[in-house]
Structures are given as C-alpha cells and as structure tokens.
Amino acid sequence: MKLFRHYDTTPPDHQGGVVVLGNFDGVHRGHQAVIGMAAALARDLDAPLQVMSFEPHPRQYFKPDQDPFRLTPMRNKVHHIEALNVDSLFVLNFDESFSELTAEEFLQQVIVDGLKAKHVVVGYDFCFGKGRVGNAEMMTAFGKEKGGFGVTAVDPQSSADDEVYSSTIIRDYLREGQPGWAAAILGRPFEIEAHVNKGAQLGRTIGFPTANLSLGEYIRPKYGVYAVRLGVEVDGDVEWFDGVANLGKRPTVDGLTELLEVHVFDFDRDLYGKAVRVALIEFIRAEQKFNGVDELKAQIAIDSETARRILLTRAAGA
C-alpha cells in the first residue's frame, strides 16, 4: 500500500481510482464493509482502491481539550487499512485551512483535480466541508453535474442481533471493561500500539518484568488487569506472545503515572524503544491498592495464572 500525505501531488498511476472517504477510527466491521464495497467497484471499473482519511481526527482539531478517545491513532489505523488490500491511503492534514474548505471546494480540489476519482464511496452518515454541510446526496449531485464521478453511500452495517457497528459503541464497551464485546464489533481485539518506555524497573525486582507503554491519544479503557497478547514485528511479520497487563495509575507504587504495564510470559527479549502492539483480550479485575509490594507480587502471580488460563482457552477454541 502506498501512503500519501498530500492530494495535490498525486502521481498519475494513483489517480482515477475508487475513493473511500471517512475518519475510520477503529477500522471496525462497518468501515470494513464500506471499504469492501469500494473494492468490488474497483474490480468492476479496473481502478485502484483508495482510502482517504484525516489527521488529526476532526473531533480532536475542533475540541483539543477533550479526553482522549481514539481507537486507532494514525500508525495503528494504517496497519489495519493496509490489511484490507488497499492500493493507496491518503492521510490529509486536517488544519485550519483544510477545515475552511467548503463542500464544493473539497470535491473540486481534492476529489476531482487531485485524485481524478472515478467513483466515491462513503458511509451513510458521512458529512464533510465547512460546517459539515456536505453529504452523500450533495456529493452525488456534484458528481453528476460537475465532477464526472459516481457515488455510493453504504447503509449502516449491523451484527446478527441488530447491533449497529459503531466507534461510539466500541468506546463504551472499552470504558466498561468489556474488550470482548468491543472485539466483536472491531472484528479483532482492541490494540494499543506504542513504543516501550524504560520505567523504574520495579517489576524486575519482584520477578515480573514489564514493558511499559504510554497511552497517548488512545481512549482509556477501564483501569485494571487484562489478559493480553503482545505483538512484536519480526522480519516484516508480527509475532504474538501471551501476557498479563495492568492499565492504570499503579496505586500501590505510584498512584500518579498512567501506564500500560505488560508482563509477557516466558519472554526474555529486550523491548526498550521498540514499537509493540498490545491486544486486550479479557478484563480480569479492577485496579486496586495493596498493602505493600509483597501483597502486590502475590496478586500478580494469581493474575498471571488467570491470564494464562484465559489465553489457553481462547487458543484452544480458535
């Protein structure tokens, strides 16, 4: 997949495609259905399959002081979109000048002049342009009258029990400590991807060394202990390892610093400074304060065995 950060320097071999527009936070099953529809159209039109997204997320741009909410910051989003066999991904900088583009200016400058799109695919609720006045109906009319491109708006997608696939619902599940339900909508476990920081190394002194990650832009799932899998890139592929993690402020030893601390079972590699992916598989218990390090150590041992059983059961049922 080719990644572009600008639309106005698009090479000819990446023009004339089927373009999917959206923020795609989560790249969940609903987003996958929209991109899947575009893929079918791209095959019919013998055109490249392209996705266009925006960074920072417009919600971050307009409300910079709100709590972190992202399911997939840019690096993680790129990984999941690439896995859908997209030919090119355009990640446009959502800044003041871009936010001032009217819907018509966006379509003319970006879709027509920049990408020379043959067809545009959007979700049913996609809005764009200054004041969010642009929608699929307006885009369809513009494409017919001025743009020379077709438009497909994909209906809302839902599960067998009629739960609509939604980034908002995924966030709610994570905040409630329900990563399994979030995974059902995502189509995979929720991941936090970040570089491993060097911490105080308390874990090493009590027999449970951890890889420490800051959450950055990610939504804050419910604080507590999780059964997890940690992914490390090896020769272009991701190798996964079982583990247990604490997400929170570590009230027994700190109480202030928010971290995701991952203890990987039977693992002795140096991960400092490396980018890793941590998938939350199942919530084990809420974060709590213990009466000293010895009590904490005993509980980590219990949590580790619980996590091993959970992950072994999941692997057996896969």
C-alpha positions in Angstrom: 0.0 0.0 0.0 1.3 3.5 -0.9 0.8 6.2 1.7 0.3 9.8 0.6 0.1 12.9 2.9 -1.0 15.3 0.1 -3.6 15.1 -2.6 -2.3 17.8 -5.0 0.9 15.8 -6.0 -0.8 12.5 -6.7 1.1 10.6 -9.4 -1.0 9.5 -12.5 -0.8 5.8 -11.6 -2.7 6.6 -8.3 -5.4 8.7 -9.9 -8.7 7.6 -11.4 -9.5 5.3 -8.5 -12.4 4.3 -6.4 -12.0 6.5 -3.3 -13.4 5.7 0.1 -13.8 8.7 2.4 -14.0 8.7 6.2 -12.2 9.0 9.5 -12.2 5.2 10.1 -11.4 5.4 13.8 -11.3 1.7 14.7 -11.4 0.4 11.2 -14.3 -1.7 12.5 -16.7 -4.1 10.7 -18.8 -1.2 9.5 -15.7 0.5 8.0 -14.6 -2.8 6.6 -17.9 -3.2 4.8 -17.6 0.2 3.2 -14.1 -0.5 2.0 -15.3 -3.9 0.8 -18.0 -2.3 -1.3 -15.4 0.0 -2.8 -13.1 -3.0 -3.5 -15.9 -4.6 -5.5 -16.5 -1.4 -7.5 -12.7 -1.0 -8.1 -12.6 -4.5 -9.6 -15.5 -3.8 -11.9 -14.0 -0.5 -13.0 -10.5 -1.9 -13.2 -9.4 1.0 -11.0 -7.2 1.3 -7.9 -8.8 1.0 -4.5 -8.0 4.1 -2.4 -8.9 5.3 1.1 -8.8 8.9 2.3 -8.7 9.8 6.0 -7.8 12.8 8.0 -5.3 13.6 10.8 -5.7 14.8 13.4 -9.2 13.5 13.7 -11.5 16.5 13.1 -13.0 15.9 16.6 -9.5 16.4 18.0 -9.0 19.5 16.0 -12.2 21.2 17.0 -12.2 20.1 20.6 -8.5 19.7 21.6 -9.1 19.7 25.3 -11.4 16.7 25.5 -10.4 13.4 26.9 -8.5 11.0 24.6 -10.9 9.0 22.5 -9.0 7.4 19.6 -9.4 3.7 18.9 -6.8 3.8 16.2 -4.3 6.7 16.1 -2.6 7.0 12.7 0.1 4.3 12.9 -2.4 1.7 14.1 -5.0 2.8 11.6 -2.6 2.5 8.7 -1.8 -1.1 9.7 -5.5 -2.2 9.7 -6.3 -0.4 6.4 -3.3 -1.9 4.7 -4.6 -5.4 5.8 -7.7 -4.8 3.6 -5.6 -4.8 0.4 -6.0 -1.1 -0.3 -3.8 0.2 -3.1 -3.2 3.7 -1.7 -4.1 5.6 1.5 -4.3 9.4 1.6 -4.0 10.8 5.1 -4.7 14.6 4.8 -3.6 17.1 7.4 -6.8 18.5 9.0 -5.7 22.0 9.8 -7.3 25.5 9.8 -7.1 26.0 6.0 -8.4 22.5 5.3 -11.3 23.0 7.8 -12.3 26.1 5.9 -12.9 24.3 2.6 -16.5 24.4 1.6 -18.0 21.1 0.5 -17.9 22.2 -3.2 -14.2 23.2 -2.8 -13.3 19.9 -1.2 -14.9 17.9 -4.0 -13.4 20.1 -6.8 -9.9 20.5 -5.4 -9.4 17.1 -3.7 -11.6 14.6 -5.4 -11.7 15.9 -9.0 -8.5 17.9 -9.5 -6.3 16.0 -7.1 -7.4 12.4 -7.4 -9.4 12.4 -10.6 -11.7 9.9 -8.9 -13.9 7.6 -11.0 -16.1 6.8 -8.0 -16.5 7.8 -4.4 -17.8 5.5 -1.6 -18.9 6.8 1.8 -20.8 5.6 4.9 -24.4 6.6 5.2 -23.7 9.3 7.8 -20.5 10.8 6.2 -20.5 14.7 6.3 -17.8 17.0 5.0 -16.9 20.6 4.2 -17.1 23.7 6.3 -20.0 23.4 8.7 -20.4 19.8 7.7 -23.0 20.7 5.1 -21.8 18.2 2.5 -23.4 14.7 2.5 -23.8 11.8 0.1 -26.8 13.4 -1.6 -25.0 16.7 -2.3 -21.9 14.7 -3.4 -24.0 12.6 -5.9 -25.4 15.7 -7.5 -22.0 17.3 -7.8 -20.5 14.2 -9.3 -23.2 14.0 -12.0 -23.2 17.7 -12.8 -19.6 18.8 -12.5 -17.2 16.1 -11.2 -17.7 13.2 -13.6 -17.7 10.6 -10.8 -20.3 8.3 -9.3 -21.2 8.0 -5.6 -22.2 5.1 -3.5 -23.5 5.5 0.1 -23.3 2.3 2.1 -26.2 1.6 4.6 -25.4 1.1 8.3 -24.0 -2.3 9.0 -25.0 -4.4 12.0 -24.5 -7.8 13.7 -26.9 -10.7 13.6 -28.6 -9.3 16.7 -29.0 -5.9 15.1 -26.3 -4.1 16.9 -25.0 -1.3 14.6 -21.2 -1.3 14.1 -20.2 2.0 15.7 -17.0 3.5 17.0 -19.0 5.1 19.8 -20.3 1.7 21.0 -16.8 0.3 20.9 -15.6 3.1 23.1 -18.4 2.5 25.6 -17.6 -1.2 25.8 -13.9 -0.5 26.5 -14.7 2.0 29.2 -16.9 -0.6 30.8 -14.1 -3.2 30.8 -15.7 -5.3 28.0 -12.9 -5.8 25.4 -14.6 -9.0 24.1 -17.7 -7.1 23.1 -15.5 -4.4 21.6 -13.7 -7.0 19.6 -16.9 -8.4 18.2 -17.6 -5.0 16.5 -14.0 -4.4 15.6 -13.6 -7.8 14.1 -10.4 -8.3 16.1 -9.1 -7.5 19.6 -8.7 -3.8 20.5 -5.0 -2.9 20.4 -2.8 -0.2 21.9 0.3 0.4 19.8 3.2 2.4 21.2 7.0 2.4 22.0 8.2 0.6 25.1 9.5 3.1 27.7 12.1 2.4 30.3 10.4 2.6 33.7 11.5 2.3 37.3 12.1 -1.5 36.7 10.3 -2.5 39.9 8.8 -5.4 38.1 12.2 -6.9 37.6 13.0 -6.8 41.3 9.8 -8.8 42.1 10.1 -11.4 39.3 7.6 -9.8 36.9 9.4 -7.6 34.4 7.1 -5.4 32.3 7.1 -3.5 29.1 5.7 0.0 29.9 3.7 1.9 27.4 2.1 5.4 27.5 -1.4 5.6 26.1 -1.1 8.9 24.2 -4.1 9.6 22.1 -5.8 6.3 22.8 -9.1 6.0 24.6 -8.7 5.0 28.2 -10.2 1.5 28.7 -11.4 0.7 32.2 -8.4 0.7 34.6 -7.5 -2.8 35.8 -5.8 -6.1 34.9 -6.2 -7.7 31.5 -5.2 -10.9 29.7 -3.3 -9.6 26.7 -1.3 -10.6 23.7 1.8 -8.6 22.8 2.8 -8.3 19.1 6.4 -7.6 18.1 7.4 -7.1 14.4 10.0 -9.6 13.3 11.2 -9.5 9.6 8.1 -7.7 8.5 5.7 -10.0 10.3 4.1 -9.6 13.7 4.9 -12.3 16.3 2.4 -12.6 19.2 3.1 -13.6 22.8 0.8 -14.2 25.7 0.9 -12.0 28.8 -0.9 -10.1 31.6 -1.2 -6.3 31.9 -2.1 -3.6 34.3 -3.7 -0.5 32.9 -3.9 2.5 35.3 -2.0 4.6 37.8 -0.5 1.8 39.9 -1.8 3.0 43.3 0.4 0.6 45.3 3.7 2.0 44.0 2.9 5.4 42.4 -0.7 6.5 42.1 0.0 9.3 39.7 1.6 8.0 36.5 -0.8 6.4 34.0 0.8 3.4 32.2 0.0 0.2 30.4 2.4 -2.4 32.0 2.7 -5.7 30.2 4.3 -8.8 31.6 5.0 -11.2 28.8 5.1 -14.9 29.8 8.3 -16.8 29.2 9.9 -13.9 27.3 13.4 -12.5 27.7 13.9 -10.2 24.7 14.9 -6.5 25.1 11.9 -4.4 24.0 13.1 -0.9 25.2 12.4 1.7 22.5 10.7 -0.8 20.2 7.1 -0.3 18.9 4.8 -3.1 20.1 1.1 -3.9 19.8 -0.8 -4.9 22.9 -4.2 -6.6 22.3 -6.7 -6.5 25.2 -8.3 -10.0 25.3 -10.2 -10.1 28.6 -10.7 -8.0 31.7 -9.7 -9.8 34.9 -10.2 -7.4 37.7 -10.3 -3.7 38.6 -7.1 -1.9 39.6 -6.6 -1.8 43.4 -4.2 -0.7 46.0 -2.3 -3.4 48.0 -0.6 -3.3 51.4 2.9 -3.3 50.1 5.0 -4.9 47.4 4.8 -8.4 48.8 1.0 -8.4 48.6 1.2 -6.9 45.1 3.6 -9.6 44.0 1.3 -12.4 45.2 -1.6 -10.9 43.4 0.4 -10.6 40.1 1.2 -14.3 40.4 -2.6 -15.0 40.7 -3.4 -12.7 37.8 -0.8 -14.3 35.7 -2.2 -17.8 36.2 -5.7 -16.4 35.4 -4.5 -14.8 32.2 -2.7 -18.0 31.1 -5.9 -20.0 31.5 -7.9 -17.4 29.6 -5.5 -17.3 26.7 -5.0 -21.0 26.6 -8.8 -21.5 26.4 -9.1 -18.9 23.7 -6.3 -20.5 21.7 -8.0 -24.0 22.1 -11.2 -22.5 20.8 -9.7 -20.7 17.8 
